[in-house]
């Protein structure tokens, strides 16, 4: 197996593990939430900060993968937005529950966020879309969730292999 194949496999495994183990996040003095996932010579480090503008959904973060303590891959995300109508029509927790399910479906062909498109009958009326350019070595894009055709969540991201 090539190094790139190992790296991609690790990225997918680490990101899915991080989603399942959010309760293990540690909070730093400055409010960053951190989670580490080591495996063999790889280490995945996820740092995120929520509530930047006083709203829990306003997040930014960075996900890094190290190999033998050297940077191997990184992704930055932020500029998240949650439409105000959400408070009236659908709970924030439902949106993030749906987002988490979509992110668990990330394909190895682009292991940075979710699939190109995702729907789940458990979340009627919601659709996840991932719009990006590039490949896992260098990429940028945004994801959005629509509810009954209206965009209710949005996040931008970019990243690269070292």
CORPEFEN-V459340 format. One record per residue. N is the residue number from 1. RES is the residue in one letter. NEAR is the number of other ideal C-beta (glycine too) atoms within 10 Angstrom. Layout:
BEGIN
((N:RES:NEAR) (N:RES:NEAR))
END
This chain:
BEGIN
((1:X:6) (2:X:7) (3:X:9) (4:X:12) (5:X:10) (6:X:15) (7:X:19) (8:X:18) (9:X:15) (10:X:22) (11:X:24) (12:X:14) (13:X:15) (14:X:23) (15:X:22) (16:X:16) (17:X:15) (18:X:20) (19:X:16) (20:X:11) (21:X:11) (22:X:12) (23:X:6) (24:X:12) (25:X:15) (26:X:9) (27:X:10) (28:X:10) (29:X:5) (30:X:6) (31:X:11) (32:X:16) (33:X:16) (34:X:15) (35:X:20) (36:X:16) (37:X:19) (38:X:11) (39:X:12) (40:X:9) (41:X:13) (42:X:20) (43:X:18) (44:X:21) (45:X:18) (46:X:22) (47:X:16) (48:X:19) (49:X:18) (50:X:15) (51:X:11) (52:X:13) (53:X:6) (54:X:6) (55:X:13) (56:X:11) (57:X:16) (58:X:16) (59:X:17) (60:X:17) (61:X:19) (62:X:16) (63:X:22) (64:X:18) (65:X:22) (66:X:18) (67:X:17) (68:X:9) (69:X:7) (70:X:8) (71:X:13) (72:X:20) (73:X:23) (74:X:16) (75:X:22) (76:X:15) (77:X:21) (78:X:16) (79:X:12) (80:X:20) (81:X:15) (82:X:20) (83:X:16) (84:X:8) (85:X:11) (86:X:17) (87:X:10) (88:X:6) (89:X:12) (90:X:19) (91:X:10) (92:X:15) (93:X:8) (94:X:15) (95:X:20) (96:X:15) (97:X:15) (98:X:23) (99:X:21) (100:X:13) (101:X:18) (102:X:24) (103:X:20) (104:X:14) (105:X:13) (106:X:20) (107:X:11) (108:X:11) (109:X:10) (110:X:18) (111:X:22) (112:X:24) (113:X:23) (114:X:21) (115:X:16) (116:X:12) (117:X:11) (118:X:22) (119:X:15) (120:X:14) (121:X:5) (122:X:10) (123:X:20) (124:X:9) (125:X:12) (126:X:23) (127:X:17) (128:X:24) (129:X:17) (130:X:22) (131:X:11) (132:X:16) (133:X:9) (134:X:14) (135:X:11) (136:X:19) (137:X:12) (138:X:11) (139:X:19) (140:X:16) (141:X:18) (142:X:17) (143:X:23) (144:X:15) (145:X:25) (146:X:15) (147:X:21) (148:X:11) (149:X:7) (150:X:12) (151:X:13) (152:X:22) (153:X:22) (154:X:15) (155:X:22) (156:X:15) (157:X:21) (158:X:18) (159:X:23) (160:X:15) (161:X:17) (162:X:12))
END
